[in-house]
Structures are given as C-alpha cells and as structure tokens.
C-alpha cells in the first residue's frame, strides 16, 4: 500500500468517526494520520480537534504550541486558546489571544492570514469573529467586563451571524437599553446579509426580539417579520420573558409549561421558569423541577439556583443561601443567583449582606435596573431616604416603564411629605398595571386585572388620598385593594381610619372589628376602636325614637332660698350639668384624630419575592427579578420585574409591623 493511499484512508476514517460522534476512534486514526504525513498542518490541526472533542484540553494545547502552529495559523491559535479556556487557564489563553499584528483591527482588511489558499473572506471574518468572541469569554471569566463587552461587539461587527456574542451581551445584562439599541443600529446587516431578500430585516428582527424586555402589553408578541418562526422555542421564550416582566405570571406560566414539555432542559427557558414559579409561590413544581435538574445536570449552576429558590419560597433562608452560593461558585456570572441571595439575606433583615449581594449583581447585570431597585429598598428600610431616592432614580433611568420603580419613587415622595408627587407616581403605576389586561379562557376581559401583587400599591394610593383630604377616593382605592387581596388586616384598618376621619363611626367600627378579627394584636386598630366606640356611644340616641332633648327630672322638694334642687345623673361631668339639659349628651364627640396617625405603607412584591400575611417582599423578573430580577424585581420587585423579574418573578418575609404609627417621620412598610 502506498503511503498516500494509507494517509487518505486514515483521514477519511477520522472524518467519518467524527460525524458518527465516535471521538476516541477519531482520535486514534488522527494520530496515525499525523505520523503518516510527518506532522503536516492539516493532520495536526485535526488531531488537536479530536483531543478537544475528547476533552483532553491540556494535551491539545500543548500539541499545537509545541509545533508553533499557533504562530502560523489563526485556526490553530483559536483552537489552542479554546482548549486553554476550557481548562480554565485564563491568563495563558489571554496571552495567546493578544491583539497582535496577525489579526488586529487595522490590518484586518489587508492582512492575509495563513489559513490556506482556499479560505474565503467570509471564512476569514468568521475566524476573526470567533477569536474576538473567545477573548470576550476569557475577559468575562476574569471579571474584566468592559474589555469583554468591546470584544463581543467586535465579534458581532465582523460576523453579524455570531449570535453567541449577542446573547452574551443580552442574557448577561451587559448593556443598558440605550446601548443595546445603538449596537443594533450600527451592525452591518445590509453589508453582510445578501443571500436572499429581506435577510437583513429578518436578522435584525431576531436580535430586536431579544432586547425588548420591557414594553407595552400590546407589543409583547413577536413582530410580523418573525411570523414564519412563531413556533420557535427561543422566540417563545423571549415572549414569556416580556410577560414575566409585565407581571402577567399566569400567562407566562402557561407558555413556559408548553415550552418545558417540548424541551425540558431548555437553558434559556429554565431561569425564567424558575423565576415565574417563585413569583407564583409554587413550591411543589419547584421542588420537582429542582430534583430533576440536580439528578440530570449536577454541574449546572441553574440546577442549584433552582434548589436555592425552592428553599427561599418555603422560608428556609439559610439553606437557600447555601445552595445559591453553590450556584454562584459554578457560574460566577449568574446574576439572578446573586439577586436571590440578596433576597434571602433581606428576608431576615440582614441589610448589609443583602446590599453586598445586590451590588455584586449590579456589576454582573449592568443593564438591569433590579439591583439598584433592591439596594434602594434596603436603604428605605433603614430610613436612609436620600440614598434610597438616589438608587430609585438610577433604576428609573434604566426602566422608566416599570411600575415597581414608580411605586418606590412614590413611597419616597410620601416620606418626604410631597404628597402631590407621591400621588402622581402611584397613579402612573396604576395606569401601567391596569393596561396589563389579559383575556380569560372564556374570552372576557377582566374589568380589574390586578392580582394581589399590587394590593400595596392600591393601599398606598389610598393613604396619599387620605393625606390630601380626598376621602372618597381613599375609600375607593382601599376597597379595590380588598378586591385583589380580601384578607388583609391593614386594609380594613385603613378603611376604618378613613371612615373615622369622616365621622362615619358605624362603618369605622365595622372595619376595625374586621381588622382585629384577622390580627388580634393590632395595637392601632384596638386603640382606634375604643375611641370610635366611645364617640359613637356618646352621640348615639339612648333608644330608638328617643328625642334629642329630654327635660330634666322634677323633684317633690320645695324650692328653698330661691334655688331649685335637681337630680344629677351619675357619670355626667360638670360641663354637661351646666348645659340646658342634664341628660343632653349629643355634644360629646370622638376626640380629634390626628392626621399624623399614618397607616404603614406597603410595597408590592417582584417575580423573585414572596410575603407572609401582612408584609410583601419586593422582588424577577426575570429573572426580575428582578432581580430579577426584577426583577423585580422587584423586587419587583418587583423585580420588578421583577422581576421579576427576577424578577425575575417576584409566606416568608422579614417581620415588619403593620400598625398605624405617627408619621413623625412616616414609617413605610416596604416588604
């Protein structure tokens, strides 16, 4: 047999084995081909790829660098750097990928890399794009996020079909919304998409669909350009993400259920699905999902993120933090896990640790507003109103259409005594939430589509209206809060307080009694009920049909010294005895109720948070949770958002008092 024939046979067997996914077999024949060809570039490169497929990363990198092929061929340089990256040898990989004369930006158009004469310009751009993408991953693994962002952008500009670079920017929240839109505007779609008509328009629509995280309800569906791909799972996941950020948890859950049936391990769907389950407090499905993920993918950070979320939902925060820490150890860039870890600290009033986790999430999720929202919440709980307002404004600049952010801005304005601004923020949030209408299975649109997530928003708007002496509107908003969450003692107490201020004592008594039935140790309701009862008894008639004025009793004793003896009714004060009638009590009224007595204000929960009987934990959206989410996220929550997201969607929260206290200063219940 001739050497040439033997070599061709070795090469063909190597390629056929790779196609059959028999990588050890391919490695065996590739070694024989290298020996037969006396170490030609083509065979050494194929041998390195077979070693990479067999996860022999150190061996493959050493093979290429010892032969100095990384200095001659860009393909070999890229393969060696990829092996070093997989072996977590980031410094060595970065040194290999340094931007030298062989592939720098200025010489890209004129330089002819030694890739072989058959390499087309498109292939050359693809290899350069892959090297920028890999260098971005190395920078991100080394926490050099700014250089990573620039590398990902360059990878996209060289090859607009490098979707992995775009997803790294979007999924990891590396860009602000303005930067995302600017990137899409400057990508060379028209220059590189020339294969068929409307190719550039379709690719632009695919990328735009991923960045529209927060939009109006009527804009959540995929655009018309994507109608041929409407059944694609990735496009449906993007749609579900927008529904989660919009707090449409039921619609998001139904869509995610369909996606999970088609692909139970869809990596882009899992974080959104977990966040939605947290927002809905569905611990049973979360328990089953966590067990399945840990059994099937124990080395995946998302699996342990799910376990941490489950323990958070059932209120075991220490175990939650332990498993979330494991998730962040496996994937240091998993921002949703840092958000949830912050929530687990916040649930036990560990403000400093919670803010540390949120700040870490803000470094990883530069384009998400959920970390800033949650940091502001922690400052608000510690009565740092100025700092809280600063962080809320930062969150608002990133997500101006998030109702959770508007709600928190309203609570800060309330604390500062700016009730007009607080009312404006709350009303804008209510308008946004009211626009999130969804159609039921029967086809009827809900008149008031809010769920119990927004009960604190309605109650707080009622408190602001009460401060502004708009008592009828205050009663209306508190009644709406009862519709979305019927068993809240604070809402009944708020209604009783407004009725007491309007001197409607019978209604006030009724609502204070309902509040005490739900929360027997409510000091405010007890005190107010006693005051209202006293005023009501003093002003109420003695019996049905009793006259307003009753003549004094007449004695049989004769007048002496021009004076007439009268019988004084026991218990009547001297002031009443001096009145025209000793029995007249109609002038007695309830003691003045100071407007300084304020119902503590609540904060809605994100897709990443939960609450117990009388408190709400903001939460993600998103994953956001969310925050992330939200989100939310947020803390959303929500988060947002957020949660939402996630939040990032969005009872087991920190314990806070719900009683009405004097607002000097106001005490706002945010969780």
C-alpha positions as CSV (number, residue, x, y, z in Angstrom):
1,X,0.0,0.0,0.0
2,X,1.3,3.4,-0.9
3,X,1.8,6.0,1.8
4,X,-0.6,8.4,0.1
5,X,-3.4,5.9,-0.1
6,X,-2.8,4.9,3.6
7,X,-2.9,8.6,4.6
8,X,-6.1,9.3,2.8
9,X,-7.7,6.2,4.4
10,X,-6.7,7.5,7.9
11,X,-8.1,10.9,7.2
12,X,-11.4,9.5,5.8
13,X,-11.8,7.3,8.9
14,X,-11.1,10.2,11.2
15,X,-13.8,12.4,9.5
16,X,-16.4,9.5,9.4
17,X,-15.8,8.8,13.1
18,X,-16.3,12.5,14.0
19,X,-19.5,12.5,12.1
20,X,-20.6,9.3,13.9
21,X,-19.7,11.0,17.2
22,X,-17.1,8.3,17.9
23,X,-14.4,10.8,19.1
24,X,-12.0,8.3,20.7
25,X,-12.0,6.4,17.4
26,X,-11.4,9.6,15.5
27,X,-8.5,10.4,17.8
28,X,-6.9,7.0,17.2
29,X,-6.9,7.4,13.4
30,X,-5.9,11.1,13.6
31,X,-2.8,10.1,15.4
32,X,-2.0,7.6,12.7
33,X,-2.6,10.3,10.0
34,X,-0.1,12.7,11.7
35,X,2.6,10.1,11.8
36,X,2.0,9.1,8.1
37,X,2.1,12.7,7.0
38,X,5.1,13.6,9.1
39,X,3.2,16.2,11.1
40,X,1.5,18.2,8.4
41,X,-0.5,21.2,9.5
42,X,-3.8,19.7,8.3
43,X,-3.4,16.5,10.2
44,X,-2.0,18.1,13.4
45,X,-5.0,20.5,13.4
46,X,-7.4,17.6,13.0
47,X,-5.7,15.7,15.8
48,X,-6.0,18.8,18.1
49,X,-9.7,19.0,17.3
50,X,-10.2,15.3,18.2
51,X,-8.4,15.9,21.5
52,X,-10.7,18.8,22.1
53,X,-13.7,16.6,21.4
54,X,-12.4,14.1,23.9
55,X,-11.9,16.9,26.5
56,X,-8.2,16.4,26.6
57,X,-7.6,20.2,26.7
58,X,-4.1,20.4,28.1
59,X,-2.9,17.8,25.6
60,X,-4.4,19.6,22.6
61,X,-3.0,23.0,23.6
62,X,0.5,21.5,24.1
63,X,0.3,19.7,20.8
64,X,-0.3,22.9,18.9
65,X,2.0,25.2,20.8
66,X,5.0,22.8,20.7
67,X,4.7,22.7,17.0
68,X,4.4,26.5,16.9
69,X,1.4,26.2,14.7
70,X,-0.3,28.9,16.8
71,X,2.2,31.4,15.4
72,X,1.5,30.4,11.8
73,X,-2.2,29.7,11.5
74,X,-5.2,31.5,13.1
75,X,-7.2,28.3,13.2
76,X,-4.6,26.7,15.3
77,X,-4.3,29.8,17.5
78,X,-8.0,29.8,18.1
79,X,-8.1,26.0,18.9
80,X,-5.2,26.3,21.4
81,X,-6.8,29.3,23.1
82,X,-10.2,27.5,23.2
83,X,-8.5,24.5,24.9
84,X,-6.8,26.7,27.5
85,X,-10.1,28.5,28.2
86,X,-11.9,25.1,28.7
87,X,-9.0,24.1,31.1
88,X,-9.7,27.4,33.0
89,X,-6.1,28.6,32.2
90,X,-7.4,32.1,31.5
91,X,-4.1,34.0,31.7
92,X,-2.4,31.7,29.2
93,X,-5.4,31.9,26.9
94,X,-5.4,35.7,27.1
95,X,-1.7,35.8,26.3
96,X,-2.3,33.6,23.3
97,X,-5.2,35.8,22.1
98,X,-3.4,39.1,22.5
99,X,-4.2,41.5,19.7
100,X,-1.0,41.3,17.7
101,X,-0.2,42.1,14.1
102,X,-1.7,38.9,12.8
103,X,-5.3,39.9,13.5
104,X,-5.5,43.4,14.7
105,X,-8.4,45.7,13.7
106,X,-6.4,48.0,11.3
107,X,-4.8,45.2,9.4
108,X,-7.9,43.1,9.2
109,X,-8.9,44.2,5.7
110,X,-5.5,43.8,4.1
111,X,-3.9,41.0,6.1
112,X,-4.0,37.5,4.6
113,X,-3.8,35.0,7.5
114,X,-2.0,31.8,6.7
115,X,-5.1,29.7,6.7
116,X,-4.7,28.1,3.3
117,X,-5.4,29.4,-0.2
118,X,-9.0,28.1,-0.2
119,X,-10.0,30.3,2.8
120,X,-12.6,32.8,1.6
121,X,-13.0,36.3,3.0
122,X,-16.2,35.2,4.7
123,X,-14.3,32.4,6.4
124,X,-11.5,34.7,7.5
125,X,-14.1,37.1,9.1
126,X,-15.7,34.2,10.8
127,X,-12.4,33.0,12.3
128,X,-11.6,36.6,13.5
129,X,-15.1,36.9,14.9
130,X,-14.6,33.6,16.8
131,X,-11.3,34.8,18.3
132,X,-12.9,38.0,19.5
133,X,-15.8,36.0,21.0
134,X,-13.4,33.7,22.8
135,X,-11.3,36.6,24.1
136,X,-14.5,38.2,25.4
137,X,-15.3,35.0,27.3
138,X,-11.8,34.9,28.8
139,X,-12.2,38.6,29.9
140,X,-15.6,37.9,31.4
141,X,-14.3,34.8,33.3
142,X,-11.5,37.1,34.7
143,X,-14.2,39.7,35.7
144,X,-12.9,42.2,33.1
145,X,-16.3,43.0,31.8
146,X,-15.6,46.3,30.0
147,X,-13.0,44.6,27.6
148,X,-15.4,41.7,27.3
149,X,-18.1,44.0,26.1
150,X,-15.9,45.5,23.5
151,X,-14.7,42.1,22.3
152,X,-18.3,40.9,21.9
153,X,-19.2,44.0,20.0
154,X,-16.3,43.5,17.6
155,X,-17.2,39.8,17.1
156,X,-20.7,40.9,16.1
157,X,-19.4,43.6,13.7
158,X,-17.2,41.1,12.0
159,X,-19.9,38.5,11.7
160,X,-23.5,39.5,12.3
161,X,-24.5,35.9,12.4
162,X,-22.4,35.4,15.6
163,X,-25.5,35.1,17.7
164,X,-23.5,33.8,20.7
165,X,-21.8,37.1,21.1
166,X,-25.1,38.9,21.0
167,X,-26.7,36.5,23.6
168,X,-23.7,37.0,25.9
169,X,-24.4,40.8,25.8
170,X,-28.1,40.5,26.2
171,X,-28.5,37.5,28.5
172,X,-25.9,38.7,30.9
173,X,-27.4,42.2,31.0
174,X,-24.0,43.8,29.9
175,X,-25.6,46.8,28.0
176,X,-28.1,49.4,29.0
177,X,-31.2,49.7,26.8
178,X,-29.8,52.7,25.0
179,X,-26.5,50.8,24.3
180,X,-28.4,47.8,23.0
181,X,-30.4,50.0,20.6
182,X,-27.2,51.8,19.5
183,X,-25.5,48.4,18.8
184,X,-28.4,47.2,16.6
185,X,-28.3,50.5,14.7
186,X,-24.6,50.1,13.8
187,X,-24.4,46.4,13.0
188,X,-23.6,45.9,9.3
189,X,-26.7,43.9,8.4
190,X,-27.1,45.2,4.9
191,X,-23.4,44.6,4.0
192,X,-23.2,41.0,5.2
193,X,-26.8,39.8,4.7
194,X,-27.0,39.4,0.9
195,X,-28.0,35.8,0.4
196,X,-31.7,36.4,-0.1
197,X,-34.3,39.2,0.0
198,X,-35.2,40.5,3.4
199,X,-32.4,38.6,5.0
200,X,-31.1,41.7,6.8
201,X,-34.6,42.6,8.0
202,X,-35.2,39.1,9.4
203,X,-31.9,39.0,11.3
204,X,-32.5,42.5,12.7
205,X,-35.9,41.4,13.9
206,X,-34.4,38.3,15.6
207,X,-32.0,40.4,17.6
208,X,-34.5,43.1,18.4
209,X,-36.9,40.5,19.8
210,X,-34.3,39.7,22.5
211,X,-33.8,43.2,23.7
212,X,-37.5,44.2,24.1
213,X,-37.6,43.1,27.7
214,X,-39.9,45.9,28.9
215,X,-42.6,47.0,26.5
216,X,-46.3,47.7,26.4
217,X,-48.7,44.7,26.6
218,X,-49.8,45.1,23.0
219,X,-46.1,44.9,21.9
220,X,-45.2,41.7,23.7
221,X,-46.0,39.4,20.8
222,X,-43.2,38.7,18.2
223,X,-43.1,41.2,15.3
224,X,-44.6,40.4,11.9
225,X,-41.2,39.6,10.4
226,X,-40.9,36.7,12.8
227,X,-44.3,35.1,12.0
228,X,-42.7,32.2,10.0
229,X,-40.7,31.4,13.2
230,X,-43.5,32.0,15.7
231,X,-43.3,28.3,16.9
232,X,-39.6,28.5,17.5
233,X,-38.8,27.9,21.2
234,X,-36.3,30.7,21.6
235,X,-38.8,33.3,20.2
236,X,-41.5,31.9,22.6
237,X,-39.0,32.2,25.5
238,X,-38.4,35.9,24.7
239,X,-42.2,36.4,24.6
240,X,-42.5,34.7,28.0
241,X,-39.7,36.9,29.4
242,X,-41.7,40.0,28.4
243,X,-44.8,38.6,30.0
244,X,-42.9,37.9,33.2
245,X,-41.5,41.5,33.3
246,X,-45.1,42.7,32.8
247,X,-46.2,40.7,35.9
248,X,-48.5,38.5,33.8
249,X,-47.5,35.5,35.8
250,X,-50.4,33.2,34.7
251,X,-49.9,33.8,31.0
252,X,-46.1,33.4,31.4
253,X,-46.5,30.2,33.3
254,X,-48.9,28.7,30.7
255,X,-46.5,29.5,27.9
256,X,-43.5,28.2,29.8
257,X,-45.3,25.0,30.6
258,X,-45.7,24.3,26.8
259,X,-42.0,25.1,26.2
260,X,-40.9,22.8,29.0
261,X,-43.0,19.9,27.6
262,X,-41.2,20.3,24.2
263,X,-37.7,20.8,25.7
264,X,-37.4,20.1,29.5
265,X,-33.8,21.3,29.6
266,X,-34.0,24.5,27.5
267,X,-31.2,26.5,29.1
268,X,-32.7,29.9,28.2
269,X,-36.1,28.9,29.5
270,X,-35.1,27.4,32.8
271,X,-34.1,30.7,34.7
272,X,-37.4,32.4,33.5
273,X,-39.4,29.3,34.5
274,X,-37.8,29.2,38.0
275,X,-38.4,32.9,38.5
276,X,-42.0,32.6,37.5
277,X,-42.5,29.7,40.0
278,X,-41.0,31.9,42.7
279,X,-43.3,34.8,41.9
280,X,-46.3,32.4,42.0
281,X,-45.0,30.8,45.2
282,X,-45.5,27.4,43.5
283,X,-43.2,25.3,45.8
284,X,-44.5,21.9,44.6
285,X,-43.5,22.3,41.0
286,X,-40.3,24.0,42.0
287,X,-39.4,21.0,44.3
288,X,-40.0,18.5,41.4
289,X,-38.0,20.6,39.0
290,X,-35.1,21.1,41.3
291,X,-34.8,17.3,41.9
292,X,-34.9,16.6,38.2
293,X,-32.3,19.2,37.4
294,X,-29.9,18.1,40.1
295,X,-30.2,14.5,39.1
296,X,-29.7,15.2,35.4
297,X,-27.2,18.1,35.5
298,X,-25.4,18.3,38.8
299,X,-22.6,20.5,37.4
300,X,-25.0,23.1,36.0
301,X,-25.4,26.3,38.1
302,X,-29.1,26.6,37.1
303,X,-29.8,23.3,38.9
304,X,-28.6,24.6,42.3
305,X,-30.2,28.0,41.6
306,X,-33.5,26.2,41.4
307,X,-32.8,24.4,44.7
308,X,-31.9,27.7,46.4
309,X,-35.1,29.3,45.1
310,X,-37.2,26.4,46.4
311,X,-35.8,26.8,49.9
312,X,-36.4,30.5,49.7
313,X,-40.1,30.0,48.8
314,X,-40.7,27.7,51.8
315,X,-39.0,30.2,54.1
316,X,-35.7,28.3,54.9
317,X,-33.4,31.2,54.1
318,X,-30.2,29.8,55.5
319,X,-30.4,26.7,53.3
320,X,-31.4,28.9,50.4
321,X,-28.2,31.0,50.7
322,X,-26.1,27.8,50.9
323,X,-27.4,26.5,47.6
324,X,-27.3,29.9,45.9
325,X,-23.7,30.2,47.0
326,X,-23.0,26.9,45.3
327,X,-24.7,28.2,42.1
328,X,-22.6,31.3,42.0
329,X,-19.5,29.1,42.6
330,X,-20.3,27.1,39.5
331,X,-21.1,30.2,37.5
332,X,-19.8,33.5,38.8
333,X,-21.7,35.4,36.2
334,X,-25.2,34.1,37.2
335,X,-26.7,37.5,38.3
336,X,-30.1,36.0,39.1
337,X,-28.5,33.8,41.8
338,X,-26.9,36.9,43.4
339,X,-30.2,38.7,43.4
340,X,-31.9,35.8,45.1
341,X,-29.1,35.5,47.6
342,X,-29.7,39.2,48.5
343,X,-33.4,38.4,48.9
344,X,-32.6,35.6,51.3
345,X,-30.5,38.0,53.4
346,X,-33.1,40.7,53.2
347,X,-35.9,38.3,54.4
348,X,-34.0,38.1,57.8
349,X,-33.3,41.8,58.0
350,X,-29.6,41.3,57.1
351,X,-29.4,44.7,55.3
352,X,-25.6,44.9,54.9
353,X,-25.3,41.4,53.5
354,X,-28.3,41.9,51.2
355,X,-26.9,45.1,49.8
356,X,-23.5,43.4,49.2
357,X,-25.2,40.7,47.2
358,X,-27.2,43.3,45.2
359,X,-24.1,45.3,44.4
360,X,-22.4,42.2,43.1
361,X,-25.5,41.6,41.0
362,X,-25.3,45.2,39.7
363,X,-21.7,44.5,38.5
364,X,-22.9,41.4,36.6
365,X,-26.2,42.9,35.4
366,X,-25.1,46.3,34.2
367,X,-28.2,46.8,32.0
368,X,-30.7,45.7,34.6
369,X,-32.5,48.1,37.0
370,X,-33.4,45.4,39.5
371,X,-30.2,45.5,41.7
372,X,-30.5,49.3,42.0
373,X,-34.1,48.9,42.9
374,X,-33.4,46.4,45.7
375,X,-30.5,48.4,47.1
376,X,-32.9,51.4,47.3
377,X,-35.4,49.2,49.1
378,X,-32.8,48.3,51.7
379,X,-31.8,51.9,52.3
380,X,-35.5,52.7,52.6
381,X,-36.0,50.1,55.3
382,X,-33.0,51.6,57.2
383,X,-34.6,55.1,56.8
384,X,-31.9,56.4,54.5
385,X,-34.4,58.2,52.4
386,X,-31.9,60.3,50.4
387,X,-29.8,57.3,49.4
388,X,-33.0,55.3,48.6
389,X,-34.2,58.0,46.3
390,X,-30.9,58.1,44.5
391,X,-30.9,54.4,43.8
392,X,-34.6,54.5,42.7
393,X,-33.8,57.3,40.3
394,X,-31.0,55.2,38.8
395,X,-33.4,52.3,38.4
396,X,-36.0,54.6,36.8
397,X,-33.4,55.8,34.3
398,X,-32.9,52.2,33.2
399,X,-36.5,51.1,33.2
400,X,-38.8,54.1,33.1
401,X,-41.9,52.0,32.3
402,X,-41.6,49.6,35.3
403,X,-44.5,50.2,37.7
404,X,-42.4,48.8,40.6
405,X,-39.9,51.6,40.3
406,X,-42.6,54.2,40.1
407,X,-44.2,52.8,43.2
408,X,-40.9,53.1,45.2
409,X,-40.4,56.7,44.0
410,X,-43.9,57.4,45.3
411,X,-43.1,56.0,48.7
412,X,-40.0,58.2,48.9
413,X,-42.1,61.2,48.0
414,X,-44.6,60.3,50.7
415,X,-41.9,60.1,53.3
416,X,-40.6,63.5,52.2
417,X,-44.1,64.9,52.6
418,X,-44.5,65.6,48.9
419,X,-48.0,64.0,48.6
420,X,-48.7,65.5,45.2
421,X,-45.7,63.9,43.7
422,X,-46.5,60.6,45.5
423,X,-50.0,60.6,44.1
424,X,-48.6,61.3,40.6
425,X,-46.2,58.4,40.8
426,X,-48.8,56.0,42.2
427,X,-51.4,56.9,39.6
428,X,-48.9,56.4,36.8
429,X,-48.0,52.9,38.3
430,X,-51.8,52.1,38.5
431,X,-52.3,53.1,34.9
432,X,-49.4,50.9,33.7
433,X,-50.7,47.9,35.7
434,X,-54.2,48.5,34.5
435,X,-53.0,48.3,30.9
436,X,-51.7,44.8,31.5
437,X,-55.0,43.3,30.7
438,X,-55.3,39.7,29.7
439,X,-58.2,37.8,28.3
440,X,-59.6,34.9,30.2
441,X,-60.3,31.5,28.7
442,X,-63.9,32.4,28.2
443,X,-62.9,35.4,26.1
444,X,-64.0,38.1,28.6
445,X,-61.6,40.8,29.5
446,X,-61.2,41.4,33.2
447,X,-62.5,44.8,34.5
448,X,-59.7,45.0,37.1
449,X,-56.9,42.7,36.1
450,X,-54.6,43.3,39.1
451,X,-53.6,40.4,41.3
452,X,-52.5,40.5,45.0
453,X,-49.1,41.7,43.9
454,X,-50.4,45.2,43.5
455,X,-52.5,45.4,46.7
456,X,-49.9,47.5,48.5
457,X,-49.9,50.0,45.6
458,X,-53.6,50.5,45.9
459,X,-53.4,50.8,49.6
460,X,-50.6,53.3,49.4
461,X,-52.5,55.4,46.9
462,X,-55.4,55.4,49.4
463,X,-53.1,56.7,52.1
464,X,-51.9,59.5,49.9
465,X,-55.5,60.5,49.0
466,X,-56.3,60.5,52.7
467,X,-53.4,62.9,53.3
468,X,-54.7,65.1,50.6
469,X,-58.2,65.1,52.2
470,X,-59.6,63.1,49.2
471,X,-61.5,60.8,51.5
472,X,-63.9,59.3,48.9
473,X,-61.0,58.4,46.6
474,X,-59.1,57.0,49.5
475,X,-62.0,54.7,50.4
476,X,-62.3,53.7,46.7
477,X,-58.7,52.6,46.4
478,X,-58.8,50.7,49.7
479,X,-61.9,48.9,48.5
480,X,-60.1,48.0,45.3
481,X,-57.2,46.7,47.5
482,X,-59.7,44.4,49.2
483,X,-60.8,43.1,45.8
484,X,-57.4,41.9,44.9
485,X,-56.4,40.7,48.5
486,X,-59.5,40.2,50.7
487,X,-57.9,39.1,53.9
488,X,-55.5,41.9,54.8
489,X,-55.9,43.4,58.2
490,X,-54.0,46.6,57.2
491,X,-56.6,47.3,54.5
492,X,-59.5,47.0,56.9
493,X,-57.7,49.2,59.4
494,X,-57.1,51.8,56.7
495,X,-60.8,51.9,55.8
496,X,-61.8,52.2,59.4
497,X,-59.4,55.1,59.8
498,X,-60.8,57.0,56.8
499,X,-64.4,56.4,58.0
500,X,-63.4,57.7,61.4
501,X,-62.0,60.8,60.0
502,X,-65.3,61.4,58.1
503,X,-67.2,60.8,61.3
504,X,-68.9,57.7,60.0
505,X,-68.5,55.8,63.2
506,X,-70.7,52.8,62.5
507,X,-68.6,51.9,59.3
508,X,-65.4,52.6,61.2
509,X,-66.4,50.3,64.0
510,X,-67.2,47.5,61.5
511,X,-63.8,47.7,59.7
512,X,-61.8,48.0,62.8
513,X,-63.5,44.9,64.1
514,X,-62.7,43.0,60.9
515,X,-59.1,44.1,61.2
516,X,-58.9,42.8,64.7
517,X,-60.5,39.5,63.7
518,X,-57.6,39.0,61.3
519,X,-54.9,40.4,63.6
520,X,-55.8,40.4,67.2
521,X,-52.7,42.1,68.4
522,X,-53.1,45.1,66.2
523,X,-52.5,48.0,68.6
524,X,-53.7,50.7,66.3
525,X,-57.0,49.0,65.5
526,X,-57.6,48.3,69.2
527,X,-56.9,51.9,70.2
528,X,-59.0,53.4,67.4
529,X,-61.8,51.0,68.0
530,X,-62.1,52.1,71.7
531,X,-62.0,55.8,70.7
532,X,-64.6,55.4,68.0
533,X,-66.9,53.3,70.2
534,X,-66.7,56.0,72.9
535,X,-67.6,58.7,70.4
536,X,-70.3,56.6,68.8
537,X,-71.9,55.8,72.2
538,X,-71.9,59.4,73.2
539,X,-73.5,60.6,70.0
540,X,-76.0,57.7,69.5
541,X,-79.5,58.1,70.9
542,X,-80.4,56.2,74.1
543,X,-83.0,54.2,72.3
544,X,-84.8,54.1,69.0
545,X,-87.0,57.1,68.6
546,X,-85.5,59.0,71.6
547,X,-85.9,62.8,71.5
548,X,-82.8,64.9,71.1
549,X,-83.6,66.8,74.3
550,X,-85.1,65.2,77.4
551,X,-86.5,67.6,80.1
552,X,-84.8,67.4,83.5
553,X,-86.5,65.3,86.2
554,X,-88.8,67.2,88.6
555,X,-88.4,66.6,92.3
556,X,-91.0,66.8,95.0
557,X,-88.9,69.0,97.2
558,X,-89.9,72.6,97.6
559,X,-87.7,75.4,96.4
560,X,-85.7,76.8,99.2
561,X,-83.9,80.2,99.2
562,X,-84.9,80.7,95.6
563,X,-83.0,77.7,94.4
564,X,-84.4,74.6,92.9
565,X,-82.9,71.2,93.6
566,X,-82.2,69.0,90.6
567,X,-81.2,65.3,90.3
568,X,-77.9,64.9,88.7
569,X,-77.4,61.8,86.6
570,X,-74.4,59.9,87.9
571,X,-71.4,59.9,85.5
572,X,-72.2,63.3,83.8
573,X,-69.4,65.8,84.0
574,X,-69.8,69.3,85.4
575,X,-69.6,70.7,81.9
576,X,-72.7,68.7,80.9
577,X,-74.6,69.6,84.1
578,X,-74.2,73.2,83.2
579,X,-75.9,72.7,79.9
580,X,-79.6,73.3,79.2
581,X,-80.4,69.6,80.0
582,X,-78.6,67.5,82.4
583,X,-79.2,64.4,80.2
584,X,-78.1,66.0,76.9
585,X,-75.1,64.1,75.6
586,X,-75.3,64.9,71.9
587,X,-72.5,67.4,72.1
588,X,-70.0,64.7,73.0
589,X,-67.9,63.7,70.1
590,X,-64.9,61.5,69.4
591,X,-61.6,63.0,70.4
592,X,-59.8,64.6,67.5
593,X,-57.9,62.0,65.5
594,X,-54.6,63.5,64.4
595,X,-53.8,63.2,60.8
596,X,-50.3,62.4,62.0
597,X,-51.5,58.8,62.6
598,X,-50.5,57.0,59.4
599,X,-51.1,53.6,58.2
600,X,-47.8,52.0,57.3
601,X,-47.3,51.8,53.6
602,X,-46.7,48.5,51.8
603,X,-44.5,47.7,48.8
604,X,-45.5,45.3,46.1
605,X,-43.5,42.0,45.6
606,X,-41.4,41.2,42.5
607,X,-41.2,37.8,40.3
608,X,-38.4,36.9,42.6
609,X,-40.1,37.7,46.0
610,X,-42.8,36.4,48.4
611,X,-44.7,37.6,51.5
612,X,-46.4,36.4,54.6
613,X,-49.8,37.5,56.0
614,X,-49.2,41.2,56.3
615,X,-46.0,42.0,54.5
616,X,-44.7,41.9,51.0
617,X,-41.1,41.3,49.9
618,X,-40.2,43.2,46.7
619,X,-38.8,41.1,44.2
620,X,-37.8,38.9,38.7
621,X,-38.4,39.2,36.7
622,X,-36.8,37.7,35.1
623,X,-35.5,37.0,36.2
624,X,-36.9,40.0,37.7
625,X,-36.2,39.5,39.0
626,X,-35.9,41.1,39.2
627,X,-34.0,40.7,40.1
628,X,-34.6,39.6,38.5
629,X,-34.9,40.0,38.8
630,X,-36.9,42.1,38.9
631,X,-36.7,41.6,38.7
632,X,-38.2,42.9,40.4
633,X,-37.8,42.6,40.9
634,X,-38.5,43.7,42.3
635,X,-38.2,43.4,43.8
636,X,-40.1,44.0,41.9
637,X,-39.5,43.9,42.5
638,X,-40.7,43.6,41.7
639,X,-38.4,42.9,40.4
640,X,-39.7,44.1,39.3
641,X,-39.7,42.5,37.2
642,X,-39.2,41.8,38.6
643,X,-39.0,40.9,38.5
644,X,-39.5,39.8,38.2
645,X,-38.4,39.8,37.4
646,X,-36.3,38.5,38.6
647,X,-37.7,39.3,38.6
648,X,-37.1,37.6,37.5
649,X,-40.6,37.0,39.5
650,X,-41.3,38.2,42.4
651,X,-45.5,33.4,53.5
652,X,-41.8,34.0,54.3
653,X,-40.5,37.5,54.6
654,X,-38.9,39.7,57.2
655,X,-41.2,40.6,60.0
656,X,-42.4,44.2,59.9
657,X,-45.1,46.0,61.9
658,X,-48.3,46.7,60.2
659,X,-49.9,49.0,62.8
660,X,-50.6,52.7,62.2
661,X,-48.0,54.9,63.8
662,X,-47.4,58.6,64.0
663,X,-45.7,59.7,60.9
664,X,-43.0,61.8,62.6
665,X,-41.3,60.6,60.5
666,X,-43.5,58.3,58.3
667,X,-42.8,54.6,58.6
668,X,-43.3,52.8,55.3
669,X,-43.7,49.1,55.1
670,X,-41.8,48.1,52.1
671,X,-41.7,44.4,52.5
